[in-house]
Amino acid sequence: MALPTLRAQATRLPAFSRVLASAAYSTGPAVPGAPKPKPNRRPAPAPAQDQAEQAKPQRQHQGQYKAERHLSDKPPQRVREDVRRAGPPPHFITLADLEPKQITKLVLDALALKLIVKRAGPNAVLQGLRGRSAALIFSKRSTRTRVASETSLATLGGTPMFLGSQDIQLGVNETLEDSARVISSMVDGIMARVGGHEEIETLAKYSSVPVVNALSDLYHPTQILADILTLVEAYSKIEVPEKLWDQPKLHSNLRHWVYQNVDVEAALKGKKFAWVGDTNNISNEIIVTLPRLGSTVSIASPKGYDKVDPRVWDRIVDAGTESKITLTNSPAEALKDADIVVTDTWISMGQEEEKAARLAAFAGYQLTNELIESSGAKRDWLFLHCLPRKQEEVNDEVFYGERSLVFPEAENRKWTIMAVFDAYFGKWKYA
């Protein structure tokens, strides 16, 4: 129920209080001896012809911006507490922990959020985190992850608390266990960008709130969610009916439409991913995820850099997807019949001392149009890179070319992280 206005309340107040309430609406100075404001008089009505002329541009203006108004001028709606799930905190550590349907739901939720904000504005989003806060623990610096996570929390109504390596004593003068217990007692969720994978596992083990892995040396789940969303947009025809934008409960209705009309697995089924470069957390996340969504993956790395972590391969064996993964030392073999070409940095943070040796080992692995096309990639191949990029990995012709999706891919970090926050922080409550 809407709160009564001050003017409406004034009619129920004693006489002296009504005088004070009326003074609140005075447009003149409130100092002794000041001249009284002139009474507001309505201007004489314009002739009918003038009124019609004045109405024309207004009607045109309304028609022009009708599609953009929607719900953006209304206050955001908050998710009701009774729809949140109670129980032990769920954690988002790797996509290997999720069933394919759970992965596709996150991607579709991210797409719905993107469509809503782009067309109707952020106020049309159901704010699942209003009144809540999340700690963003970054042991490693970042551009895309930090911007995406802070803006996502703000759109969902939450308060981000950035904690860099110089801000807290994570694992320095305080154990990870103690930090997890303390920080989680004061916030509603934790996103952590760490070094060793054991750090994110320790945080999750002792945290009383959901923990999201923003990056570890073993996995990078939010990046692969963004990659999937980017490819779904590239391979799908997404045309939201105009009538849907004028309906009440836009967020719920649009999300339902996306569920019914966008097929993530159909967009990825039969697609071949060619990874050319160093095996790392990105390639690990790719091979534990995409084969379960109907794709095949071929990884080309030089000898000595072509090992898959046993913990990752165990997840692949458990999923029964070994036959959909090819490991090779030949970029040309990996690129043959490829639909999507992917690479990443050859020198990750903490490997700077190995730069000379790595550059020598990866000679011949730079992605160029000539290499990709002479190797027999599909005629409509697409290119992905998680950024930041260096010239030795991929040249400008590919990186800035018409087949490159790197900048939509970077933007989609926001929408997929927003979907993860909404699902893990927003839909959960203490038991």
N, C-alpha and C positions, 0 to 999 in steps of 0.2 A: 504494500500500500504506500502510495506516495506521501511524503511528509507534508503537512500543511504549511503554506507560505506564511511569512511574517505578517503580511497584511491580513490573511485569514485568521491568524491567531489573535490579532489585535482586536477583533470584534468581540472576543470573549474576555478581554481584560478590563480591569477597572478604568474609570475615566482618565486618571492621571497616567496610567500605563499606556492607554491608547494614544495619548499625546506624544509620549516618548516613541512609541512604535511608528507614529506618523512622521516624526522627525527623522527617522531613519531613511525615509524616502524623499526628504527634502533635497532639491538639487542646488540650493543656495548655500552660502557660507554659514557655518554654525557658530559665529563669534558675535558677542554683543555689539549692537549698533550697526551691524551689517545690513545693507538694503535687502528687503524681502524679494525673493525671486518672482519674476513675472509669471502670472498664471499661464499654463499651457493652453493655447487655443488651437483648435483644429483648423487647418486651412480650408478655405472655401472649396467645395467639390469642383473638380475640373469638368469642362464640358464633356459630353459623352464621346465625342470624336477624339479628344485629347487622351481620355482614359483608354480608349482602344489602342491608340498609338503607343502609349506607355506600356501596355500589357504585352505587346508583340515581342519586344526583345526579352522580356521576362519569361514568356512561354518558350522562346527559343533557347534561352539559357537553361531552363528547367529540363527541356528535352535533351539538350546536349550533355548534361551532367547526370541525368537520371541513372544511367548505367553505373556511374562511379560513386553515387551517394550510398545506396544500400543501407548498411547498418553502421557505417563508419562514424556517424555523428551520434550514435547512441552509446551509453556506457557499456563496457564489456560485461558479459554474463559470466558468473562464477560457477564452476562445477560444484554440484551439491555434495555435501559430505557423505550422504547416504549412498552415493554411487561409487565411492572409493572402496577398494578391497583391503580388508584387514588381514594381518598375518605377518609372518617373518618377512624381512625386507628382500625383495628380488634384486639380483645384481646383473648388470650387463657387462660381461667380461669378454666374450667372443661370440660371434654368430654361430659358432659350432655348438653352443649350448642351446640354441633355439631350433625348433622344428621349422621346416620350410613355410608353413602357413603363418607362423609367428613373424618370420622375416618379411614375408610379403605384406602382412598387415602393417608393420612399421613403415614400409615403403609407401603404401597407399595412404596411411595417415599423414605422412610427410607431404605427399602430393596434394592432399586435400588442404593442408595448412598453407601450402604455397599458393594454390589457386585462390583461396579465400583472401589472403593478405594482399596479393597482387591486384585483385579485382575490387574487393570490398573494403580493404583496409584492416589494420590490426585489431580495431575494436569489434570486428565481427567474429573474432576467435573466442571460443570458450576458454576462460582463464582458469585453468586447472591448478595454477600455482599462486593464485592471489593470496597474499598474507603468508607465503612460505619463502624460505631462503635455501640457497644451495652453495656449498663451498666448491670452488674451482681450484684444485690443487695442481699447480704446474711446476713439476721439477725440471721440465725442459721447456724452453721458450717456444712460442707458436704465434702465428698470425691468424690463419683461418679458423683454427679450433677455438682460440680465445674470442675472436669477434663473433663467431657463430654461436658459441655457448652463452655469452653475455646478452646478446640481442635476443636469443631464443627465450631465455628466462624472463627478460623484460616483456616480451610479447605475451607470454603466458601469465603475466602478472606477478612473477616472482622477483626476488632480490638476489642478484649474484654477488658472491664474495670471493674476489680473486685473491689467491694465496700463492705467491711465487716462491721460488727457492730461497729468496732473501727475506721472506716475510715470516716464515714459521720454521720450527726446528724439526721438520719431518725427517726422522731417521738419523738426526745429528746428535743433539743433546737429549733426545727423547725417542723412545722406541716407536716403531710403526704401530705396534699394538696400542700403546698409550695414546698416540696421536689419533688413531682411529676411534678409540673410545671417547676421547674428549671432544673432538670436532663433531662427531655424529650426534653427541648429546645436545648440540646447540643449533643444528641445521636440519633441513628436511631431505637432503640428498647430497651426495658427493660425486663430483666428476674429477678424475685424477689422471694426469699425464705424467707417467713415471719412466724410470729406467728399466730395471729388471722386472720381468713378469711376476716374480714372487712378491714384489711390492704391492701390486694391485690385488693379488690374492690375499695378502695379509690385511690390507685395508678392508676388503670385503668380509673377511672372516670375523673381524672384531667390530665392524661398524653396526650400529643399531638402525641405520637408514640405508636405502639403496645406494649402491656404488656403480658408477658408469666408467668404463675404461676408455679414456680419451686417447690413449696410446701406451703400449708397453713394447719391450723389445721383441715380444712374441706375436702379438696381435694388434690390429687396428680396426675394430669393428665399425666405428662411425664412418670411416673413410669408404669402406666397401658398401655400406648402405647408400652413401651419396653416389657412388659409381652406379649402383643398380638403378637408383631413381633417374639418373642422367640417361641411361640406356633405355629405360621404359619410356621416357619422354621422346627419345630419338626414334624408337621403333613403334610407337603407338600413335593413334590418331585420337587426340583428346579434345573434344568439343562439347563443352558444358552447355546444355539448353539454356537459352536466355530466360525463360520463365522461372528457372530455378533460383535466379539471383533475387527475385522479388518475394520469395517465400519467407515466412518466419522461420526461426530456428535454422538459419542458413548453414551454420557449421555442421550440425547433425545431418541435415538433408544433403548437403554437398558430399560429406563423407560417405553417406549411404550410396549416393550416385557413383562415386569413385569405386567403391567396393563392387558395385554391380557392372561397371562398364570398362574397367581397366584391369588387364590380366598380366601380372608381373611375370609369371612363369612362361606364358605364351611368348612374351617379348624376348625372353632369354633362351628358350628351348632351341637346341640345335646350334647355338652360337659357339664359335670357337674363340677363346681368348688366348692371345700370344703374349707372354711375358718375356721381355728381352732385357736382361740386366741382373743385378744382384738379388739373391734370395733374401727376403727380409720379412718384417711383420706384415707388409702389404701383400706380398705374394702368399704368405702363410694364410692370411684371412681369405684370400681369393680361393685357394684350393680346398679349404674346409667349408666353403659356402657355395660357390657357383656350380660345382658339379651336382649338388643336391637340388639345384633349381633348373637342371636340364642342360647345362652348358658343359663344354669340354675345355680343358686348360692345358697349354703346352708351355713349359718354362725352359728358356735357354739361358744358361749361365756358364762362364768359363770354369774349367777344372779348378778345384780348390774353393770355389764359391758356389757350388751347385748342390750343397747338402741341404736337406730338409730336416728341421729339428725333429727328433724322435717323438716328442710330445705332440707335434702337429700330425705326423704320419699316423700315430696311433688313433687320432680322431678320424682320419680318412679311412683307415681300416675298419673302425667301428661303424662308419657310415656305409661301407661297401662301395666306395667310389674310386678305388685305385685305378680301375680300367679307364676312367675318364680323364686321367692326368698323365701327361708325358713329360719326362725330364730329359733334356738334351744339352749338348755343348754347342749346338749349331743354331745360330739365329735364323738361318734360311729354313731349316727344318721346322722350327717353331712357328715361323711366319706363314708357311704354306697353308692356304685355305683359311687364313685367319679373318674373322669378322671384326674383332676388336684388338687393337695393338696397345700394349701397356708397358710402361717402364717407370722407374723411380731413380732416385739418386744412387750413385755407386759408392758414395762416401757419406755415411750417416753421421749424426752428431756423436762425437767420441771416437771416430775413426780417422781423424785428420792426420795422424802420424802415418797412416797407411796409404796416404793419397798417391804417392809416386808408384808404389807397387800395384795399387788397384787400377790406376790409369793404364799401366802397361798390360795388366791381365785382361782388361776389358777392351783392348784395341780391336776394332772391327765390330763392336756392338752398338755403335751410335746409330740411332734410327734416322734414316733418310727416306725420302720417297723412292729413290732408286733401289735401296736395299729391300724395302717393303714390297714394292711392286715386282721386282725381279725374282723375289722369293716365292711369288705366286699367291699373295694375299688376295682376298675377295676384292672385286672391283669397287665395292662400296664400303671398304674398311673404314673404321673410325678409330680415333686416337684418344687415350686417356693418360693423365699424369696427375699425381696428387699434389704436386708443387711443394717446395720451390724447385725449379728446374735449372739445370746447368747445361751449357752448350755441348759438352762431351757426350751427354746422354741422348739428346735429340736435337736436330738442327732447327733453325727458324722456319724452314720450309714446311716441316711437319707440325711443329709446335703452334705456329700461327696460321696454318693452312686451313682450308675449308673443311677438312675432315676432323679437325681438332675440336674436342668438346671440353677442353681443360677449364675454361672459365665458367660455363654452366655447372660443371662438376664441382668447382670450388664453391660456387654459390649454394649448391645443394647440400653442402655440409651444414648450412644453417637449418634447412627444413628437416633434414633427417635427425639432426641433434635435437631439434625442437620436438619431433615426434617421440624420440627416446625419453626426453625429460617428461613429456606429458604422460607417457605410458608408465614410466618407472617412478618418478617423483610425484606426479599429479594424481595418479589413479591408486596410489597406495596410502595407507594410514597405519598407525600403530595398532597392534592387536588389542 
